[in-house]
Amino acid sequence: MSGLEILSIPPSASFQDQGRTGYLRYGVTSSGAMDLYALREGQVLLGNAPVDAALEMAQHGGRFRAHAPSVLATSGAEMAMSVNGAPMAWRRSFTLETGDMLDIGAAADGVYGYLHVPGGFQTPVVLGSRSTHLRAGFGQVPMAGQMLQAGAPMRKPPPRGLPRPDYFDQRRFRVLWGPQSTYFSAAERQRFIGATFEVTKMRDRMGIQVRPDSGPVAAAAGLTIASDAINSGDFQVTGDGTPAILLADRGSSGGYPRIATLITADFSGLAQIPTGDRFQVHLISREEAVDLLAAFRARLNALPRQIRPLLRDPRDIADLLAYNLIDGALRGDEYDGD
């Protein structure tokens, strides 16, 4: 067991797995990790199952103390990290000894970072998932003083790492027309597709409000509809014409029209785009969206093949003299005649 104690944690942190499915008819949305690719990264680094839960940290991490030898991994948005004050690289597996202090600071690349333990964090299962849904009151909320346990015995493999995925640089996202796209004129739809959107500070796990440089979005049929089921990735246009992209902790239904829907394959890239950055959208067909989803799933399946062992710093090797650091030998008199 990990025996990892939370010393401090921001209120935006939560435990997340793949999410809960099959309950939308009862008003329960999926929740789950904002970046499913990053969730899988940490799982493969530790040999975890796809259903295992991780600690999701939004923009800032926390402070932890190991009460037993522990193996952990990090993934997703790169955050400043140190063990006992010594800086550590991100997107890798590593070991803590009893009493070690782990500090995870601000995100330097992206928004959502993840901390993993073998077998996933053992938090309560609610409706088939360990995912925390703060608004619904589901799952466990990370708090200072909690002792976290791993779901599998400690394994001590050599440190391993993964390359940084390229979706952190993505600033062009693919969309389909949304369920109420016909509420908007053809000219307004083209203005929407041609706009550049700024990510505002109005963001959380429920959604991201974005500001188009073309001004508010107008609907000829008005910006209110009968409440309708909504999906992750929907661009919902609120009463003042400001779009909001609905995400993992969205409501189950809403009364504003959805002009477009982000494809599933681009969810990770959108989740990790920093506040203040700008992006554009590109309209594709449903057939293209299906092909891109298949390609995304293939990338997830290929993650184990991308793992690479990490070179260790000699200063971190307690039994350095036990290693053979020299290959080959000289007599010593080869150059006596020079």
Residue pairs with C-beta under 8 A, 6 or more apart in sequence:
1 68
1 149
1 150
1 153
1 154
2 66
2 68
2 70
2 71
2 72
2 117
2 118
2 148
2 149
2 150
2 154
3 66
3 67
3 68
3 70
3 147
3 148
3 149
4 64
4 65
4 66
4 67
4 70
4 72
4 96
4 102
4 117
4 147
4 148
4 149
4 150
5 64
5 65
5 66
5 67
5 145
5 146
5 147
5 148
6 62
6 63
6 64
6 142
6 143
6 144
6 145
6 146
6 147
6 148
7 62
7 63
7 64
7 65
7 101
7 144
8 62
8 63
8 144
9 57
9 61
9 62
9 63
9 142
9 143
9 144
10 57
10 58
10 59
10 60
10 62
12 57
12 58
12 59
12 60
12 204
13 55
13 56
13 57
13 58
13 61
13 62
13 142
14 55
14 56
14 131
14 132
14 134
14 139
14 141
14 142
14 205
15 53
15 54
15 55
15 56
15 121
15 123
15 130
15 131
15 132
15 139
15 140
15 142
16 31
16 32
16 33
16 34
16 39
16 53
16 54
16 55
16 56
16 114
16 130
16 131
16 132
17 32
17 33
17 39
17 51
17 52
17 53
17 54
17 120
17 129
17 130
17 131
18 32
18 33
18 36
18 39
18 50
18 51
18 129
19 30
19 31
19 32
19 33
19 129
19 131
19 248
20 28
20 30
20 31
20 32
20 126
20 127
20 128
20 129
20 131
20 138
21 30
21 128
22 128
23 127
24 30
24 229
24 252
27 252
27 253
28 127
28 136
28 138
28 252
29 133
29 248
29 249
29 250
29 251
29 252
30 232
30 248
31 129
31 131
31 132
31 133
31 136
31 138
31 139
31 205
31 248
31 249
32 129
32 131
32 248
33 39
33 54
33 56
33 112
33 114
33 131
33 248
34 56
34 58
34 111
34 112
34 205
34 247
34 248
34 267
34 271
35 76
35 77
35 112
35 114
35 267
35 268
35 271
35 272
36 267
36 268
36 300
37 165
37 167
37 268
37 296
37 299
37 300
38 75
38 76
38 77
38 112
38 113
38 114
38 268
38 272
39 54
39 75
39 76
39 114
40 50
40 300
40 303
41 75
41 76
41 91
41 114
41 162
41 165
41 303
42 48
42 54
42 73
42 74
42 75
42 76
42 114
42 115
42 116
43 49
43 50
43 52
43 54
43 116
43 120
44 162
44 303
44 304
44 307
45 73
45 75
45 92
45 93
45 116
45 160
45 161
45 162
45 307
46 71
46 72
46 73
46 93
46 116
46 117
46 118
46 155
47 118
47 155
47 157
48 116
48 118
48 119
48 120
48 152
49 119
49 120
51 120
52 116
52 119
52 120
52 151
53 120
53 121
53 123
53 130
53 131
54 75
54 114
54 115
54 116
54 120
54 121
55 114
55 115
55 116
55 121
55 142
55 148
56 76
56 112
56 113
56 114
57 79
57 104
57 112
57 113
57 114
57 115
58 111
58 112
58 204
58 205
59 77
59 106
59 107
59 111
60 79
60 104
60 105
60 106
60 107
61 79
61 81
61 103
61 104
61 105
61 106
61 113
61 115
62 104
62 142
63 101
63 102
63 103
63 104
64 101
64 102
64 103
64 104
65 99
65 100
65 101
65 102
66 96
66 97
66 98
66 99
66 100
66 102
67 98
67 99
67 147
68 98
68 154
69 95
69 96
69 97
69 98
69 154
69 156
70 95
70 96
70 117
70 150
70 154
71 93
71 94
71 95
71 96
71 117
71 118
71 154
71 155
71 156
71 157
72 93
72 94
72 95
72 96
72 102
72 115
72 116
72 117
73 92
73 93
73 94
73 115
73 116
74 81
74 90
74 91
74 92
74 104
74 113
74 114
74 115
74 116
75 91
75 113
75 114
75 116
75 162
76 91
76 110
76 112
76 113
76 114
76 272
77 107
77 108
77 109
77 110
77 111
77 112
77 113
77 168
77 272
78 90
78 91
78 107
78 108
78 109
78 110
78 113
78 164
79 90
79 104
79 105
79 106
79 107
79 108
79 113
80 87
80 103
80 104
80 105
80 106
80 108
81 87
81 88
81 89
81 90
81 102
81 103
81 104
81 105
82 88
82 102
82 103
83 94
83 96
83 100
83 101
83 102
83 103
84 100
84 101
85 101
85 103
88 94
89 161
89 310
90 113
91 161
91 162
91 163
91 164
92 159
92 160
92 161
92 162
92 310
93 157
93 159
93 160
93 161
94 159
95 156
95 159
96 102
104 113
104 115
107 113
109 164
109 168
110 168
110 272
110 273
110 274
111 271
111 272
111 273
111 274
111 275
112 271
112 272
117 148
117 150
117 151
118 150
118 151
118 152
118 153
118 154
118 155
119 150
119 151
119 152
120 130
120 150
120 151
121 130
121 148
121 149
121 150
121 151
122 148
122 149
122 150
122 151
123 130
123 132
123 139
123 140
124 130
124 139
124 140
126 138
126 139
127 138
129 138
129 139
130 139
130 140
131 138
131 139
132 138
132 139
132 140
132 141
132 142
133 139
133 249
134 141
134 205
134 249
135 206
135 249
136 249
158 309
158 310
159 309
159 310
159 312
160 307
160 308
160 309
160 310
161 307
161 308
161 309
161 310
162 303
162 306
162 307
162 308
163 306
163 308
165 268
167 266
167 268
167 269
167 272
168 269
168 272
170 266
170 269
170 270
170 273
170 279
171 273
171 277
171 278
171 279
171 280
172 279
172 280
172 281
172 282
173 262
173 263
173 266
173 269
173 270
173 279
173 280
173 281
173 282
174 262
174 263
174 265
174 266
174 281
174 282
174 283
174 284
174 288
174 289
174 292
175 233
175 235
175 260
175 261
175 262
175 263
175 281
175 282
175 283
175 284
176 260
176 261
176 263
176 283
176 284
176 285
176 286
176 289
177 189
177 259
177 260
177 261
177 283
178 234
178 235
178 257
178 258
178 259
178 260
178 261
179 228
179 234
179 257
179 258
179 261
180 219
180 225
180 228
180 257
180 258
180 259
181 189
181 258
181 259
181 260
183 219
183 220
183 221
183 222
183 225
183 257
183 259
184 192
184 217
184 218
184 219
184 220
184 257
184 259
185 220
188 217
188 218
188 219
188 220
189 259
191 214
191 217
192 212
192 214
192 217
192 259
192 260
192 281
193 281
193 282
193 283
194 214
195 212
195 213
195 214
195 280
195 281
196 212
196 213
196 278
196 279
196 280
197 210
197 211
197 212
197 213
197 243
197 278
197 279
197 280
197 281
198 210
198 211
198 212
198 213
198 276
198 277
198 278
199 208
199 210
199 273
199 274
199 275
199 276
199 277
199 278
199 279
200 208
200 209
200 210
200 211
200 275
201 275
201 276
202 208
202 209
202 244
203 209
203 275
204 249
205 247
205 248
205 249
206 246
206 247
206 248
206 249
206 250
206 251
207 236
207 244
207 245
207 246
207 247
207 250
208 244
208 245
208 247
208 270
209 242
209 243
209 244
210 242
210 243
210 244
210 245
211 242
212 243
215 241
216 240
216 241
216 242
217 237
217 241
217 242
217 243
217 259
218 241
219 237
219 257
219 259
221 257
223 237
223 238
223 239
223 241
223 256
223 257
224 239
224 255
224 256
225 255
225 256
225 257
226 255
227 253
227 254
227 255
228 253
228 254
228 255
229 252
229 253
230 236
230 246
230 250
230 251
230 252
230 253
230 254
230 258
231 246
231 261
232 246
232 247
232 248
232 250
232 262
232 264
232 267
233 245
233 246
233 247
233 261
233 262
233 263
233 264
233 267
233 270
234 245
234 246
234 250
234 258
234 260
234 261
234 262
235 243
235 244
235 245
235 258
235 259
235 260
235 261
235 262
236 243
236 244
236 245
236 246
236 254
236 256
236 257
236 258
237 243
237 256
237 257
237 258
237 259
238 244
238 256
239 256
243 259
245 262
245 270
246 254
247 267
247 271
260 281
260 283
262 270
263 284
263 289
263 292
263 293
264 289
264 293
264 296
265 289
265 292
265 293
265 295
265 296
266 292
270 279
273 279
284 292
314 320
317 323
